[in-house]
Structures are given as C-alpha cells and as structure tokens.
Amino acid sequence: MTSSRAEVDLQRRLELVHMTVFCQSFSPCGKYLAAGNNYGQIAVFSLSAALSSAAEEEDQKSVITFTAHDGPVYSLVSTDRQLISAGNGDVKAWNWSEITKKGCKEAWSRKPPFRANLELPEINCLLLNQKDNTLLTAGGDAVVHVMDMETGAFTQAFQGHMDYIHCLALRDQYNECLSGSEDGTVRLWDLRTGQEAQVIDVYRHQECARPQYGKWIGCLATESEWMVCGGGPALTLWHLRSVTPTTVFPLQDCQQQVMFYQDLILSAGNNPTINHCQISGGVKAQIPCTAPSVYSLAINEQSQENMVLTVAGSSSKVDIFTNFQYRAFSLSFE
C-alpha cells in the first residue's frame, strides 16, 4: 500500500516537472481563472480567494481540476455562460455555473469538418466573434473554421494557408479576421463573404526576417489600423492599410504571445520574461516570470476588483501580476 502511494506521488511529481500550461480564460464574473495543460486537464482557480488580504497558501491551488480532453488542452475561451476548450480535433463546452459548484459535466462537443485523410489535427486557436455569435477555430489542418454558436453548425471554412495556423485575431471595425501560420504569412479574411482579403508575407520583408529562426508566425494582435506579429520573424508593428512594417522591436527571442495594452505592447516567448514594448520601438521593461517559455498571457478585464495579468507556459505554475511590474505570487496545479 505504501509502495503504491509512493509510486503515485512520484508519478505526480514527474507530471508537474513536465507540465505545460497552454491556455487560460477568465470566468464571466471575473472571479475565476481556468487553465488548460498538456495532460488534458483544466484547473479552475478562485482569483477572489487568492487575491484576498486573508489568502493562505491553499487559496493558490485549484478549487477543481478535471480531465477535459484525451490529449492536451490547447485553447480556452469563455462566453457569458460557458467555458469552451479545444484539444486534438474536438471543441467542448462546460457550464460555468456547474464548474463553480465543482461539477464538470460536458455541455456539448463538436468536431470541425476536417479532410478525411488527416489525422485529428490540433485545434490550438479559439476566437469568439460576439457580433454574429460565432466561434472561430484553427490549427493543424491550416483552415479557419467558423461555427454558429446557436446551432453548433460549421458554416464557413477559410482556406488558403499552406501550413499549421498558430494564432487568430479579430479586426472588429472591418469585419475581418487575421490568421498567422507556420507558412510565414498573415492572412486577412472578410467575415461576411469568407473570402481572403489580403496576404502579408511577413518573412519576405527584410526588416523583420530572421531566417535562422524560420518563417513561422506564432502570435499576432490588432488595434484599428495596426497589427503586431512575431515568431520566427522579429516582433514587428505593421500599418495594415499600407502593409508597411513600421517598428521592429529589439527582442532576440522568438515571441509566442502578444497583446496591445493601453499605450504598450506586451509580449512573451522563449524566455522567462514579459516584455513591455513601447509603440516607438523601445523596450520599457522586461519583467521576470516563472515559465522558461511562455505560451499564454491574459488580462482579467471582467472584474476591476480582480484585475490581474496572468502568465503561463512550460511550468505547473501560473504567475499573477497585480500591477504588471512584478510577479505577486503563483497559482499552482499541485
């Protein structure tokens, strides 16, 4: 009995050492954070308890952890009622009302219409378009699939990429979606017609090309006329209308996450730091984090009371930044 328990403990310790947290999503109320890992598990943490002045070490552990997918959980997103997760070939939904009561019954499951000759591809991007109540999915089959959230039917497929899609972003005011791929391109799609509106061959631009790291696009974000993207190519700010790279940021590491925040661009990648970049091109600060490689950055804008930056990656810890200038503490899958 003791030997068996020791084996379980050793197995768990090994799991924690090799854990990667790929994705995060906040509950609609902003009081909870869900995080998905490479073992198919979703852990849900109580931010309100962890951020309380009376918080104890136990409050930094998950309130519930459940197995959602057979393989890794690559992406998470929340609606006003449900947590949606993506794994190898499937998308699932879980009701927040049940999760917070420590229930984890699957609400629904869908599989995008992949080509028959494909192995089940990873779905590593989920993006909600609230304007028309659709869910965009993308990943290993190099296609952006559009699902009607009301009916569960897949209504459109945006085809044009030649390789794995790593990232998606919405350009709301233009009714466009952007996708970044292993093929080195960012493609703009007209959400009304499903047609490709533009192709940007990022890796062909000498200013940002870094052939030694490859041409893959690992992250992108948009704001009005601007896009920032990176991966193999250097993290670069683009003016979309003129398709011009205006600012190349002096970051050596390949970037895997990026977002616009107030007057800054926040990014992270193959280095245990969060980069605070200025639009003008300077790096204002590089804040240390726990994960040696970062796969997920998220800001809780659902709740002013629990407004934090959360950072996850190749670690069993999810870092919490309360003022974005330093790590306050870490949540743990343990």
N, C-alpha and C positions, 0 to 999 in steps of 0.2 A: 504493500500500500504506500509506504514511504517512498520507495523507489519510483513507483508510478507517478506520484505527486512531484518528485524531483524532476522527472523527465518532462512533465507538463510545464513546470516552471522554467526549465532550460529552453524548451521549445518557444515559450512566450518571450523569453529574453532575446532569443535569436530573431524572432519576428520583429521585435522592437528595434533591434540593431539594423535590420534590413528594411525597415518600413519607409515608404514614401507616401506623402500626402499630396495628391494631385490637385485637389479642388476643395472649394469652400462655398457656402451660401448661408446667408442670414435668414432667420425666420421673418415673416411679415411684420411681427411686432417688434423685431429688433432685439429681443431678449435672449435668443438662442443662436448658436453657430453650429452648422453641420459641416463635417469634413469627411472626405472620402479617401480611402487609401488603396495601396496596391494589392491588398488581400481581399478586396470586395466588400470591406466593412465601411459603414457610415457611423461616425461617432457624433453625438449631439451634446454640446456643452451649454451650460447656463451662464451667459455673459453677465446677467444681472447679479448672480451669486458670486462669480469670480471677481467682479469689479466692486463689490460691496466693501465698505470700510471694515466690516467684520469678517471678511473672507478668510477661510482657512485653506490649507493645502488640498484638502479633499474637494474643495469647490473648483479646483483647477483640473479635475478629472471629469470624464464624460458622465452625463446623467443616464445615458443609454447608448449602447453600441450594438449594432445589428448587421448581419450579413445581407447585403442588397443584391450583389451580383456574383456570378461564379468566378469571374476574373476581376481585374482592377476596376475601381470606380474612377473614371477619367474626368467627369464633369458633373457639376451640380448647379441648379438654378431654382429659384423659388417664385411661385405665383402668390396671390393673396391667400391661397388655401393649401397649396401643395408644395412639397419638395420633389423636384424631378432629378433623377440620376441617370447617367449613361455609362454603359460598360462595353463589352465586346458584342456588338450587333444589336443591343436592345436598349430601350429607354423605359424607365419605370417611374411611377409616381407614388408618393406616400403622403398621407394627410397629416398636416402639421398638428391638427387637433388631437390626433391619436399618438403621434410621436411624443408630444409634450406630456402625455399621460403614460408614457413608457410602453406604448403599443407600436408595432411596426409592420402592420399588415399592408401588403401591396395593394394600392388602389386601382392601378391599371398598368399594362405593359404593352409596348408597341415595338415593331421591328421595321425600320425603313426598308423600302423595296430595293435591296442590293441585287447586283447582277448574279445570276445563278452560279457562275464559275468561280466566284470569290469565296474564300474562307470568310467567316464572320469578321468584318473589319471593326477596329476600334472606333467608337464614337467619342471623340475627345473634345468636341465643341457643342455646347448648348447655348442658344441665344433666344430670349423671348422678344417678340415684336408685339408690344401691347396695342399698337394702333389697329391691327387686324386680328389680334388674338391667335397668333401663330407661334409655333416653336420651330426654330431653325436648328438643324443638326448637321454635323460634318465630321470627317475623319479619314479613315483608311481607304475608303473607296473613291476619294477625290471628288465627291459630289456633295453639294449643299442640298439637303432635303428639307422641304417645308411641310410641317404638319399642322392641320387645323385643330386647335385645342378643344373646340366644341365637339367635333365629330370623331377625332382621332385619325382622320384620313390624311394620307400624304398627298398633297395637291400639286406640288411643283418639285422639280429637280433641276438645279443649276449646274450644268455640265460644261467643262472647259479646262479645268486643271488637269495636269498630266501626272500628278503625284499627290500623296497624302496632304490633307488640309490640317494645319495646326491651329488656326485661330479665325475667329469671326468678329465683326463689329458692325453696328448699325450706324447709318447716317440718316437720322430721322427726317430732317427737313427736306431731304431729296428723295425720300422713299427708296433708299439704296442700302444694300448690304455689301460689306467688304470681306474678302476671304484671303488669307495668307497661306502659302503652300510650300512644301518641300521642293516644288519645281522652280522656286525663286521669284514667283510672281505674286502680286496683289491684284485681285480682280474685283471690279465693281459690278454689282448686279442690280438691275431695275426690278424692284419687288413686285411691281404691278404686272409687268409682262414676262418676267423670268429671263429676260434677255441680258446678255453680257453688255454692260455699258462702256467698260474701259478695261484695259490690261496694262499694268505697270510692271515692267521687267526690272525690278529693283536691282538685281545683281549686275545688270549691264551698265549701271551708272558708276563711273569711275570713282566719284566722290565717296561712295559708301561701300563699294565692292571689297570683299576680303576673301579672295579665292582659297586661301589657306584654311578657312573655316567652312567653306561650302556656300551654297546659294540659298538655302532654306530660310523661309520666313517663319519665325517662331512666335512672334507677338505683334499685335497692332492695336491702335486705338484711334478714334476720330473725334474731332470737335470742329463743327462748322466746315470751313474750307480747308482744314488741316488734318493731316494723318501723321502719326508717328509709328514706325515699324522697325523691327530688327530681328536678328537671328544669326545666320552666317554673316550677312552684311552688317555693317555698323548700325547702331541705333540712330535713326535719321528722322528729322521732321520734314514733311513734304507739304507743299502747297498743291492741293488737288486739282484746282481749276487749270493751272499752268503745267501740272505734272512736273514740278521742279523740286529737287532736294535742296532745302534752304539752310538746314543746320545739321551737321554731323557731330554727334556727341562723342567726347574723347573717352570712351569706355572700352577697355581691351576685351573684356569677357563677352561671350555670346549672351544676348538678352532673351529671356523666355517669358517675361511678363512686363506689361507697360500700361500706364493709365495717365490721363490728364487729371490733375487735382489742383484747383484754384489756379495760381499762376506758375505751377510747377508741372513737370513730367516725372512721375515716379516709375522706376524700372528695377528689375532684378533678373538674375540669371545664374550662370555657372560660377558664383562667388557668394560667400555668406554676407552680403551687404544689400541694403536698399539704397538705390541711387536717387538723390533729389536733384534733378536736372532743371536748369533754367532755360526758358524758351530761346534765349540769346545764344545758348550753346555751352555755357559753363556748368560744371558740376558743383552745386552749392554744398552738398554734404553726402557722405557715404556712411550709413548707419549700420552697425553690425547686427546680424541676426543669427539664429541657431543653425538653420539648414545650410549645409555646404553648397547645395544647389536649390534654387527657389523655383517652384512651379505654380504658385498661387499667391496673388496679392488681392486683398479685398478690403473695402471700407464700408463700415456699417452706417449707412445713411438712413436706416429705418427708424433709428431711435437716437435722439440727441443725448439722452442720458447714458446710452451705451455706445457712443460714437468712438470707434477704435479702428486702427489699421491692423489687419491680421495677416500673418505671413507663414506660409507652409511650403514644404519641399521634401528633400531627402533626409527626413528626420521624423521621429514619432511625436515631436513637439510642434505646437502651433503657437508662434510668438504673438503677443499682444502689445501693441504700441498705443499708448493713450494720448500722447501729444506728438507722435510721429518722429520725435527726435531721439528716442532711446527705447529699448525693449523694457517694458514694465514687468512682465512675467510671461510664462509659457503655459499653455494648456497641454495636457498630456493624454495620449491614448492608453497609458498604463492603467 
